[in-house]
């Protein structure tokens, strides 16, 4: 095999991935800051006042990105869990484990900011409508995944049990996404679609930049967490004992 | 410019509580999460170092 080719499978071992992740994290933090500043600037100083909701609509710049991320992270978590289950790759299972708390946080923030938006606009913090209820179920799926993994002592068995739960729960994500189409919900439909957009261009950019910011944040945080998980789970191995931050 | 003054900005056209209540909790969460993970990382490194030191001591005393 040509030695000019990068052997990507090399990075599927925790041993090689640990230092690589350490190098990638600062890059993702920089991107988080960049998109965050740009997105907040767009959202608070460029995007115009909404004709119907006044300044209250500006919650959209955090609510929609957080909601998107809660679904994207779940899909990523389920995908890593599936790889871990089928190929018996322990780093994949660790990635799934590293994503879960951040996904749960995004689902919580989606519900929280939704409540703070619903109160002034609909007159209520909470309503049992299809979109909001399915997002709450997503939040509980994350918590269930984390609790199940934590309750099983053998990490490889915990990975398998968690993976099954994550995969079964994945059916909830399209339900959330299409809930506003399938059911008559108080929650409004999607603000962005490919053919026509109901928003001003600057509003859309603010939202997309904030989504990119949360995307980069999630990657940075997941990589940071997976490094801690790697050390915890590989503590008995020689390569961990040889790390310079431990040997010293 | 949309805002005439800083207080105008913070009032958010009467929606201040809701807008800042949303962005505020997110800011807290996005600061706290990386800090908690960093503490978790530091904790495991400290434990591993202690183990390594103990093993070394054991070898020397043999």
Boltz contact constraints between the chains, C-beta under 6 A:
constraints:
  - contact:
      token1: [A, 54]
      token2: [B, 13]
      max_distance: 6.0
  - contact:
      token1: [A, 55]
      token2: [B, 12]
      max_distance: 6.0
  - contact:
      token1: [A, 55]
      token2: [B, 13]
      max_distance: 6.0
  - contact:
      token1: [A, 55]
      token2: [B, 15]
      max_distance: 6.0
  - contact:
      token1: [A, 56]
      token2: [B, 15]
      max_distance: 6.0
  - contact:
      token1: [A, 56]
      token2: [B, 18]
      max_distance: 6.0
  - contact:
      token1: [A, 58]
      token2: [B, 19]
      max_distance: 6.0
  - contact:
      token1: [A, 59]
      token2: [B, 19]
      max_distance: 6.0
  - contact:
      token1: [A, 59]
      token2: [B, 22]
      max_distance: 6.0
  - contact:
      token1: [A, 62]
      token2: [B, 22]
      max_distance: 6.0
  - contact:
      token1: [A, 62]
      token2: [B, 23]
      max_distance: 6.0
  - contact:
      token1: [A, 62]
      token2: [B, 26]
      max_distance: 6.0
  - contact:
      token1: [A, 105]
      token2: [B, 29]
      max_distance: 6.0
  - contact:
      token1: [A, 109]
      token2: [B, 26]
      max_distance: 6.0
  - contact:
      token1: [A, 112]
      token2: [B, 25]
      max_distance: 6.0
  - contact:
      token1: [A, 113]
      token2: [B, 22]
      max_distance: 6.0
  - contact:
      token1: [A, 116]
      token2: [B, 18]
      max_distance: 6.0
  - contact:
      token1: [A, 116]
      token2: [B, 21]
      max_distance: 6.0
  - contact:
      token1: [A, 116]
      token2: [B, 22]
      max_distance: 6.0
  - contact:
      token1: [A, 120]
      token2: [B, 15]
      max_distance: 6.0
  - contact:
      token1: [A, 120]
      token2: [B, 18]
      max_distance: 6.0
  - contact:
      token1: [A, 221]
      token2: [B, 33]
      max_distance: 6.0
  - contact:
      token1: [A, 221]
      token2: [B, 34]
      max_distance: 6.0
  - contact:
      token1: [A, 224]
      token2: [B, 37]
      max_distance: 6.0
  - contact:
      token1: [A, 225]
      token2: [B, 37]
      max_distance: 6.0
  - contact:
      token1: [A, 228]
      token2: [B, 40]
      max_distance: 6.0
  - contact:
      token1: [A, 228]
      token2: [B, 41]
      max_distance: 6.0
  - contact:
      token1: [A, 228]
      token2: [B, 44]
      max_distance: 6.0
  - contact:
      token1: [A, 231]
      token2: [B, 44]
      max_distance: 6.0
  - contact:
      token1: [A, 232]
      token2: [B, 44]
      max_distance: 6.0
  - contact:
      token1: [A, 245]
      token2: [B, 45]
      max_distance: 6.0
  - contact:
      token1: [A, 246]
      token2: [B, 48]
      max_distance: 6.0
  - contact:
      token1: [A, 246]
      token2: [B, 49]
      max_distance: 6.0
  - contact:
      token1: [A, 246]
      token2: [B, 52]
      max_distance: 6.0
